[in-house]
Amino acid sequence: MTRICNAVDPWFELTVWKNQGTFSPFPQLSDQLDQTCEKLDVPLRSFAYFEPESYLGGRILNGIIDGLGLETYQMGPMLRLRHELDINFDAKM
């Protein structure tokens, strides 16, 4: 994460978004991410609770990993992701 911060500073402001569902089986990694963000003075926000093993969570997380746009998701995952975007970004999509 230090490399990313160094590469984009001062042109971009970074915010780390943590999906609680991804980190729930790995509390030590969650703590490590929290500490790293604090050390680097990077804002950390929680984003939803997408469970990777569920249908919706798996589709959404795979789409995020693949860099898919919202319009490429199937109806169920698209509605769930849109809901979270509306909550977290006050987005009107």
N, CA, C and O atoms as CSV, one atom per row, in Angstrom:
chain,resi,resn,atom,element,x,y,z
A,1,MET,N,N,0.817,-1.183,0.000
A,1,MET,CA,C,0.000,0.000,0.000
A,1,MET,C,C,0.867,1.254,0.000
A,1,MET,O,O,0.453,2.286,-0.529
A,2,THR,N,N,2.039,1.185,0.573
A,2,THR,CA,C,2.942,2.327,0.581
A,2,THR,C,C,3.295,2.736,-0.840
A,2,THR,O,O,3.365,3.927,-1.145
A,3,ARG,N,N,3.518,1.760,-1.709
A,3,ARG,CA,C,3.853,2.063,-3.105
A,3,ARG,C,C,2.722,2.813,-3.807
A,3,ARG,O,O,2.963,3.754,-4.563
A,4,ILE,N,N,1.508,2.392,-3.551
A,4,ILE,CA,C,0.365,3.073,-4.159
A,4,ILE,C,C,0.297,4.507,-3.663
A,4,ILE,O,O,0.110,5.436,-4.449
A,5,CYS,N,N,0.447,4.681,-2.370
A,5,CYS,CA,C,0.402,6.031,-1.793
A,5,CYS,C,C,1.480,6.915,-2.405
A,5,CYS,O,O,1.214,8.062,-2.762
A,6,ASN,N,N,2.680,6.394,-2.525
A,6,ASN,CA,C,3.783,7.165,-3.088
A,6,ASN,C,C,3.556,7.482,-4.561
A,6,ASN,O,O,3.941,8.551,-5.035
A,7,ALA,N,N,2.933,6.557,-5.283
A,7,ALA,CA,C,2.729,6.750,-6.716
A,7,ALA,C,C,1.670,7.808,-7.023
A,7,ALA,O,O,1.791,8.529,-8.013
A,8,VAL,N,N,0.660,7.908,-6.209
A,8,VAL,CA,C,-0.451,8.821,-6.522
A,8,VAL,C,C,-0.381,10.150,-5.791
A,8,VAL,O,O,-1.007,11.120,-6.220
A,9,ASP,N,N,0.362,10.217,-4.705
A,9,ASP,CA,C,0.475,11.452,-3.955
A,9,ASP,C,C,1.345,12.426,-4.736
A,9,ASP,O,O,2.415,12.003,-5.175
A,10,PRO,N,N,1.010,13.614,-4.938
A,10,PRO,CA,C,-0.074,14.418,-4.381
A,10,PRO,C,C,-1.267,14.590,-5.336
A,10,PRO,O,O,-2.111,15.457,-5.108
A,11,TRP,N,N,-1.346,13.798,-6.373
A,11,TRP,CA,C,-2.377,14.005,-7.396
A,11,TRP,C,C,-3.757,13.474,-7.016
A,11,TRP,O,O,-4.774,14.009,-7.457
A,12,PHE,N,N,-3.791,12.424,-6.200
A,12,PHE,CA,C,-5.056,11.812,-5.844
A,12,PHE,C,C,-5.156,11.614,-4.339
A,12,PHE,O,O,-4.153,11.417,-3.654
A,13,GLU,N,N,-6.369,11.671,-3.845
A,13,GLU,CA,C,-6.620,11.349,-2.453
A,13,GLU,C,C,-7.122,9.904,-2.394
A,13,GLU,O,O,-8.112,9.567,-3.043
A,14,LEU,N,N,-6.464,9.073,-1.642
A,14,LEU,CA,C,-6.846,7.669,-1.531
A,14,LEU,C,C,-7.797,7.451,-0.361
A,14,LEU,O,O,-7.685,8.091,0.684
A,15,THR,N,N,-8.719,6.545,-0.562
A,15,THR,CA,C,-9.562,6.025,0.502
A,15,THR,C,C,-9.609,4.521,0.319
A,15,THR,O,O,-9.867,4.039,-0.784
A,16,VAL,N,N,-9.366,3.781,1.375
A,16,VAL,CA,C,-9.431,2.320,1.330
A,16,VAL,C,C,-10.829,1.900,1.766
A,16,VAL,O,O,-11.329,2.337,2.803
A,17,TRP,N,N,-11.450,1.048,0.961
A,17,TRP,CA,C,-12.777,0.512,1.267
A,17,TRP,C,C,-12.620,-0.951,1.617
A,17,TRP,O,O,-12.081,-1.732,0.834
A,18,LYS,N,N,-13.094,-1.321,2.798
A,18,LYS,CA,C,-12.953,-2.699,3.284
A,18,LYS,C,C,-14.322,-3.369,3.339
A,18,LYS,O,O,-15.227,-2.904,4.031
A,19,ASN,N,N,-14.459,-4.467,2.600
A,19,ASN,CA,C,-15.666,-5.275,2.679
A,19,ASN,C,C,-15.546,-6.179,3.902
A,19,ASN,O,O,-14.674,-7.046,3.954
A,20,GLN,N,N,-16.413,-5.978,4.873
A,20,GLN,CA,C,-16.333,-6.729,6.125
A,20,GLN,C,C,-16.478,-8.234,5.905
A,20,GLN,O,O,-15.865,-9.021,6.626
A,21,GLY,N,N,-17.269,-8.637,4.936
A,21,GLY,CA,C,-17.464,-10.063,4.672
A,21,GLY,C,C,-16.189,-10.751,4.227
A,21,GLY,O,O,-15.956,-11.908,4.577
A,22,THR,N,N,-15.373,-10.067,3.472
A,22,THR,CA,C,-14.113,-10.645,3.004
A,22,THR,C,C,-13.142,-10.838,4.160
A,22,THR,O,O,-12.407,-11.825,4.194
A,23,PHE,N,N,-13.133,-9.912,5.097
A,23,PHE,CA,C,-12.159,-9.957,6.182
A,23,PHE,C,C,-12.638,-10.716,7.415
A,23,PHE,O,O,-11.838,-10.988,8.310
A,24,SER,N,N,-13.921,-11.063,7.486
A,24,SER,CA,C,-14.425,-11.700,8.704
A,24,SER,C,C,-13.697,-12.992,9.079
A,24,SER,O,O,-13.501,-13.234,10.270
A,25,PRO,N,N,-13.280,-13.845,8.114
A,25,PRO,CA,C,-12.535,-15.036,8.525
A,25,PRO,C,C,-11.071,-14.746,8.890
A,25,PRO,O,O,-10.368,-15.622,9.392
A,26,PHE,N,N,-10.623,-13.516,8.634
A,26,PHE,CA,C,-9.212,-13.170,8.836
A,26,PHE,C,C,-9.082,-11.901,9.684
A,26,PHE,O,O,-8.654,-10.863,9.178
A,27,PRO,N,N,-9.443,-11.974,10.951
A,27,PRO,CA,C,-9.413,-10.755,11.776
A,27,PRO,C,C,-8.016,-10.142,11.880
A,27,PRO,O,O,-7.889,-8.926,12.019
A,28,GLN,N,N,-6.977,-10.959,11.814
A,28,GLN,CA,C,-5.623,-10.404,11.905
A,28,GLN,C,C,-5.297,-9.557,10.670
A,28,GLN,O,O,-4.589,-8.556,10.778
A,29,LEU,N,N,-5.805,-9.948,9.509
A,29,LEU,CA,C,-5.590,-9.138,8.308
A,29,LEU,C,C,-6.400,-7.846,8.365
A,29,LEU,O,O,-5.951,-6.798,7.901
A,30,SER,N,N,-7.579,-7.933,8.930
A,30,SER,CA,C,-8.401,-6.737,9.111
A,30,SER,C,C,-7.686,-5.746,10.020
A,30,SER,O,O,-7.630,-4.553,9.723
A,31,ASP,N,N,-7.147,-6.235,11.112
A,31,ASP,CA,C,-6.395,-5.379,12.035
A,31,ASP,C,C,-5.163,-4.788,11.359
A,31,ASP,O,O,-4.836,-3.617,11.556
A,32,GLN,N,N,-4.486,-5.606,10.564
A,32,GLN,CA,C,-3.289,-5.137,9.866
A,32,GLN,C,C,-3.645,-4.017,8.880
A,32,GLN,O,O,-2.927,-3.022,8.779
A,33,LEU,N,N,-4.750,-4.187,8.160
A,33,LEU,CA,C,-5.184,-3.141,7.233
A,33,LEU,C,C,-5.527,-1.862,7.990
A,33,LEU,O,O,-5.155,-0.767,7.567
A,34,ASP,N,N,-6.233,-2.001,9.104
A,34,ASP,CA,C,-6.564,-0.836,9.933
A,34,ASP,C,C,-5.300,-0.093,10.361
A,34,ASP,O,O,-5.223,1.131,10.254
A,35,GLN,N,N,-4.319,-0.840,10.841
A,35,GLN,CA,C,-3.076,-0.240,11.330
A,35,GLN,C,C,-2.279,0.414,10.196
A,35,GLN,O,O,-1.706,1.490,10.369
A,36,THR,N,N,-2.251,-0.243,9.044
A,36,THR,CA,C,-1.517,0.306,7.904
A,36,THR,C,C,-2.148,1.611,7.437
A,36,THR,O,O,-1.444,2.580,7.152
A,37,CYS,N,N,-3.461,1.637,7.361
A,37,CYS,CA,C,-4.144,2.869,6.952
A,37,CYS,C,C,-3.892,3.988,7.946
A,37,CYS,O,O,-3.667,5.136,7.562
A,38,GLU,N,N,-3.930,3.648,9.214
A,38,GLU,CA,C,-3.664,4.658,10.238
A,38,GLU,C,C,-2.230,5.174,10.125
A,38,GLU,O,O,-1.992,6.379,10.202
A,39,LYS,N,N,-1.288,4.271,9.943
A,39,LYS,CA,C,0.127,4.644,9.837
A,39,LYS,C,C,0.377,5.543,8.632
A,39,LYS,O,O,1.149,6.499,8.715
A,40,LEU,N,N,-0.277,5.236,7.506
A,40,LEU,CA,C,-0.087,6.004,6.281
A,40,LEU,C,C,-1.042,7.191,6.170
A,40,LEU,O,O,-1.010,7.936,5.191
A,41,ASP,N,N,-1.889,7.359,7.181
A,41,ASP,CA,C,-2.870,8.443,7.198
A,41,ASP,C,C,-3.788,8.381,5.972
A,41,ASP,O,O,-4.060,9.390,5.322
A,42,VAL,N,N,-4.252,7.169,5.682
A,42,VAL,CA,C,-5.176,6.933,4.576
A,42,VAL,C,C,-6.543,6.612,5.182
A,42,VAL,O,O,-6.647,5.715,6.019
A,43,PRO,N,N,-7.584,7.326,4.774
A,43,PRO,CA,C,-8.918,7.044,5.313
A,43,PRO,C,C,-9.360,5.607,4.998
A,43,PRO,O,O,-9.132,5.106,3.897
A,44,LEU,N,N,-9.982,4.968,5.961
A,44,LEU,CA,C,-10.482,3.597,5.809
A,44,LEU,C,C,-11.970,3.602,6.095
A,44,LEU,O,O,-12.414,4.084,7.137
A,45,ARG,N,N,-12.742,3.056,5.154
A,45,ARG,CA,C,-14.188,2.968,5.341
A,45,ARG,C,C,-14.639,1.544,5.078
A,45,ARG,O,O,-14.061,0.836,4.253
A,46,SER,N,N,-15.662,1.141,5.779
A,46,SER,CA,C,-16.258,-0.176,5.558
A,46,SER,C,C,-17.306,-0.060,4.462
A,46,SER,O,O,-18.022,0.936,4.360
A,47,PHE,N,N,-17.376,-1.107,3.644
A,47,PHE,CA,C,-18.310,-1.106,2.527
A,47,PHE,C,C,-19.090,-2.400,2.540
A,47,PHE,O,O,-18.574,-3.453,2.167
A,48,ALA,N,N,-20.324,-2.318,2.967
A,48,ALA,CA,C,-21.254,-3.449,2.910
A,48,ALA,C,C,-20.742,-4.645,3.697
A,48,ALA,O,O,-19.835,-4.540,4.523
A,49,TYR,N,N,-21.354,-5.774,3.410
A,49,TYR,CA,C,-20.943,-7.045,3.988
A,49,TYR,C,C,-21.248,-8.100,2.935
A,49,TYR,O,O,-22.168,-8.904,3.083
A,50,PHE,N,N,-20.458,-8.081,1.872
A,50,PHE,CA,C,-20.629,-9.056,0.804
A,50,PHE,C,C,-19.898,-10.331,1.189
A,50,PHE,O,O,-18.678,-10.326,1.351
A,51,GLU,N,N,-20.641,-11.424,1.336
A,51,GLU,CA,C,-20.031,-12.708,1.674
A,51,GLU,C,C,-19.578,-13.381,0.384
A,51,GLU,O,O,-20.400,-13.652,-0.492
A,52,PRO,N,N,-18.284,-13.653,0.256
A,52,PRO,CA,C,-17.761,-14.231,-0.987
A,52,PRO,C,C,-18.408,-15.569,-1.362
A,52,PRO,O,O,-18.480,-15.910,-2.543
A,53,GLU,N,N,-18.878,-16.328,-0.367
A,53,GLU,CA,C,-19.437,-17.645,-0.660
A,53,GLU,C,C,-20.914,-17.599,-1.053
A,53,GLU,O,O,-21.460,-18.613,-1.490
A,54,SER,N,N,-21.573,-16.444,-0.909
A,54,SER,CA,C,-22.972,-16.327,-1.326
A,54,SER,C,C,-23.037,-15.973,-2.812
A,54,SER,O,O,-22.069,-15.477,-3.389
A,55,TYR,N,N,-24.191,-16.236,-3.417
A,55,TYR,CA,C,-24.352,-15.927,-4.844
A,55,TYR,C,C,-24.138,-14.440,-5.105
A,55,TYR,O,O,-23.299,-14.068,-5.925
A,56,LEU,N,N,-24.894,-13.585,-4.409
A,56,LEU,CA,C,-24.788,-12.150,-4.651
A,56,LEU,C,C,-23.400,-11.619,-4.320
A,56,LEU,O,O,-22.798,-10.887,-5.106
A,57,GLY,N,N,-22.903,-11.997,-3.154
A,57,GLY,CA,C,-21.580,-11.531,-2.745
A,57,GLY,C,C,-20.496,-11.969,-3.699
A,57,GLY,O,O,-19.620,-11.181,-4.054
A,58,GLY,N,N,-20.548,-13.227,-4.121
A,58,GLY,CA,C,-19.547,-13.739,-5.057
A,58,GLY,C,C,-19.582,-13.013,-6.385
A,58,GLY,O,O,-18.538,-12.657,-6.931
A,59,ARG,N,N,-20.786,-12.792,-6.911
A,59,ARG,CA,C,-20.925,-12.074,-8.193
A,59,ARG,C,C,-20.420,-10.640,-8.078
A,59,ARG,O,O,-19.716,-10.145,-8.959
A,60,ILE,N,N,-20.785,-9.985,-6.990
A,60,ILE,CA,C,-20.371,-8.593,-6.811
A,60,ILE,C,C,-18.859,-8.495,-6.652
A,60,ILE,O,O,-18.218,-7.681,-7.315
A,61,LEU,N,N,-18.294,-9.307,-5.791
A,61,LEU,CA,C,-16.848,-9.237,-5.559
A,61,LEU,C,C,-16.053,-9.626,-6.799
A,61,LEU,O,O,-15.029,-9.010,-7.093
A,62,ASN,N,N,-16.508,-10.636,-7.525
A,62,ASN,CA,C,-15.824,-10.993,-8.774
A,62,ASN,C,C,-15.907,-9.861,-9.785
A,62,ASN,O,O,-14.942,-9.586,-10.498
A,63,GLY,N,N,-17.062,-9.203,-9.846
A,63,GLY,CA,C,-17.196,-8.061,-10.742
A,63,GLY,C,C,-16.283,-6.915,-10.365
A,63,GLY,O,O,-15.710,-6.254,-11.231
A,64,ILE,N,N,-16.147,-6.681,-9.066
A,64,ILE,CA,C,-15.240,-5.631,-8.600
A,64,ILE,C,C,-13.799,-5.984,-8.961
A,64,ILE,O,O,-13.051,-5.138,-9.451
A,65,ILE,N,N,-13.418,-7.223,-8.722
A,65,ILE,CA,C,-12.062,-7.670,-9.062
A,65,ILE,C,C,-11.791,-7.511,-10.551
A,65,ILE,O,O,-10.698,-7.111,-10.952
A,66,ASP,N,N,-12.802,-7.830,-11.375
A,66,ASP,CA,C,-12.653,-7.745,-12.830
A,66,ASP,C,C,-12.828,-6.332,-13.370
A,66,ASP,O,O,-12.639,-6.095,-14.563
A,67,GLY,N,N,-13.190,-5.390,-12.497
A,67,GLY,CA,C,-13.357,-4.008,-12.918
A,67,GLY,C,C,-14.610,-3.771,-13.746
A,67,GLY,O,O,-14.634,-2.870,-14.584
A,68,LEU,N,N,-15.657,-4.570,-13.522
A,68,LEU,CA,C,-16.883,-4.439,-14.303
A,68,LEU,C,C,-17.673,-3.199,-13.909
A,68,LEU,O,O,-17.657,-2.776,-12.754
A,69,GLY,N,N,-18.354,-2.633,-14.873
A,69,GLY,CA,C,-19.260,-1.523,-14.611
A,69,GLY,C,C,-20.580,-2.048,-14.077
A,69,GLY,O,O,-20.920,-3.212,-14.287
A,70,LEU,N,N,-21.313,-1.208,-13.398
A,70,LEU,CA,C,-22.575,-1.595,-12.782
A,70,LEU,C,C,-23.547,-2.184,-13.805
A,70,LEU,O,O,-24.293,-3.113,-13.495
A,71,GLU,N,N,-23.535,-1.648,-15.011
A,71,GLU,CA,C,-24.468,-2.098,-16.040
A,71,GLU,C,C,-24.216,-3.521,-16.528
A,71,GLU,O,O,-25.073,-4.097,-17.199
A,72,THR,N,N,-23.070,-4.096,-16.208
A,72,THR,CA,C,-22.750,-5.450,-16.669
A,72,THR,C,C,-23.221,-6.538,-15.708
A,72,THR,O,O,-23.190,-7.721,-16.047
A,73,TYR,N,N,-23.655,-6.149,-14.519
A,73,TYR,CA,C,-24.121,-7.132,-13.530
A,73,TYR,C,C,-25.519,-7.625,-13.887
A,73,TYR,O,O,-26.291,-6.922,-14.538
A,74,GLN,N,N,-25.830,-8.838,-13.453
A,74,GLN,CA,C,-27.196,-9.337,-13.562
A,74,GLN,C,C,-28.067,-8.575,-12.572
A,74,GLN,O,O,-27.553,-7.897,-11.682
A,75,MET,N,N,-29.366,-8.684,-12.723
A,75,MET,CA,C,-30.314,-7.862,-11.961
A,75,MET,C,C,-30.099,-7.921,-10.437
A,75,MET,O,O,-29.983,-6.871,-9.806
A,76,GLY,N,N,-30.044,-9.105,-9.836
A,76,GLY,CA,C,-29.908,-9.224,-8.385
A,76,GLY,C,C,-28.643,-8.579,-7.849
A,76,GLY,O,O,-28.719,-7.717,-6.974
A,77,PRO,N,N,-27.473,-8.979,-8.357
A,77,PRO,CA,C,-26.245,-8.340,-7.892
A,77,PRO,C,C,-26.206,-6.835,-8.185
A,77,PRO,O,O,-25.678,-6.061,-7.386
A,78,MET,N,N,-26.765,-6.421,-9.326
A,78,MET,CA,C,-26.762,-5.007,-9.669
A,78,MET,C,C,-27.579,-4.198,-8.655
A,78,MET,O,O,-27.145,-3.132,-8.218
A,79,LEU,N,N,-28.759,-4.702,-8.281
A,79,LEU,CA,C,-29.591,-3.986,-7.327
A,79,LEU,C,C,-28.931,-3.898,-5.954
A,79,LEU,O,O,-29.000,-2.861,-5.295
A,80,ARG,N,N,-28.293,-4.983,-5.523
A,80,ARG,CA,C,-27.611,-5.000,-4.213
A,80,ARG,C,C,-26.433,-4.030,-4.207
A,80,ARG,O,O,-26.245,-3.273,-3.255
A,81,LEU,N,N,-25.647,-4.061,-5.273
A,81,LEU,CA,C,-24.497,-3.165,-5.360
A,81,LEU,C,C,-24.958,-1.716,-5.476
A,81,LEU,O,O,-24.368,-0.834,-4.852
A,82,ARG,N,N,-25.985,-1.459,-6.251
A,82,ARG,CA,C,-26.522,-0.106,-6.387
A,82,ARG,C,C,-26.995,0.412,-5.026
A,82,ARG,O,O,-26.771,1.574,-4.686
A,83,HIS,N,N,-27.647,-0.450,-4.258
A,83,HIS,CA,C,-28.095,-0.072,-2.913
A,83,HIS,C,C,-26.911,0.370,-2.050
A,83,HIS,O,O,-26.980,1.404,-1.386
A,84,GLU,N,N,-25.843,-0.397,-2.056
A,84,GLU,CA,C,-24.655,-0.047,-1.263
A,84,GLU,C,C,-24.004,1.228,-1.776
A,84,GLU,O,O,-23.537,2.043,-0.980
A,85,LEU,N,N,-23.965,1.412,-3.071
A,85,LEU,CA,C,-23.400,2.637,-3.626
A,85,LEU,C,C,-24.233,3.849,-3.204
A,85,LEU,O,O,-23.687,4.896,-2.857
A,86,ASP,N,N,-25.551,3.698,-3.238
A,86,ASP,CA,C,-26.425,4.787,-2.814
A,86,ASP,C,C,-26.179,5.151,-1.352
A,86,ASP,O,O,-26.140,6.330,-1.000
A,87,ILE,N,N,-26.014,4.150,-0.512
A,87,ILE,CA,C,-25.781,4.387,0.914
A,87,ILE,C,C,-24.430,5.058,1.146
A,87,ILE,O,O,-24.331,6.041,1.882
A,88,ASN,N,N,-23.398,4.520,0.514
A,88,ASN,CA,C,-22.034,4.970,0.800
A,88,ASN,C,C,-21.576,6.187,0.010
A,88,ASN,O,O,-20.687,6.915,0.453
A,89,PHE,N,N,-22.168,6.414,-1.149
A,89,PHE,CA,C,-21.716,7.510,-1.987
A,89,PHE,C,C,-22.823,8.487,-2.313
A,89,PHE,O,O,-22.607,9.455,-3.041
A,90,ASP,N,N,-24.004,8.240,-1.782
A,90,ASP,CA,C,-25.160,9.067,-2.096
A,90,ASP,C,C,-25.282,9.196,-3.615
A,90,ASP,O,O,-25.575,10.264,-4.152
A,91,ALA,N,N,-25.044,8.058,-4.288
A,91,ALA,CA,C,-25.039,8.036,-5.755
A,91,ALA,C,C,-26.457,7.876,-6.281
A,91,ALA,O,O,-27.282,7.187,-5.680
A,92,LYS,N,N,-26.719,8.498,-7.366
A,92,LYS,CA,C,-27.976,8.326,-8.072
A,92,LYS,C,C,-27.639,7.732,-9.440
A,92,LYS,O,O,-27.366,8.459,-10.396
A,93,MET,N,N,-27.663,6.412,-9.516
A,93,MET,CA,C,-27.242,5.744,-10.744
A,93,MET,C,C,-28.418,5.124,-11.442
A,93,MET,O,O,-28.257,4.514,-12.500
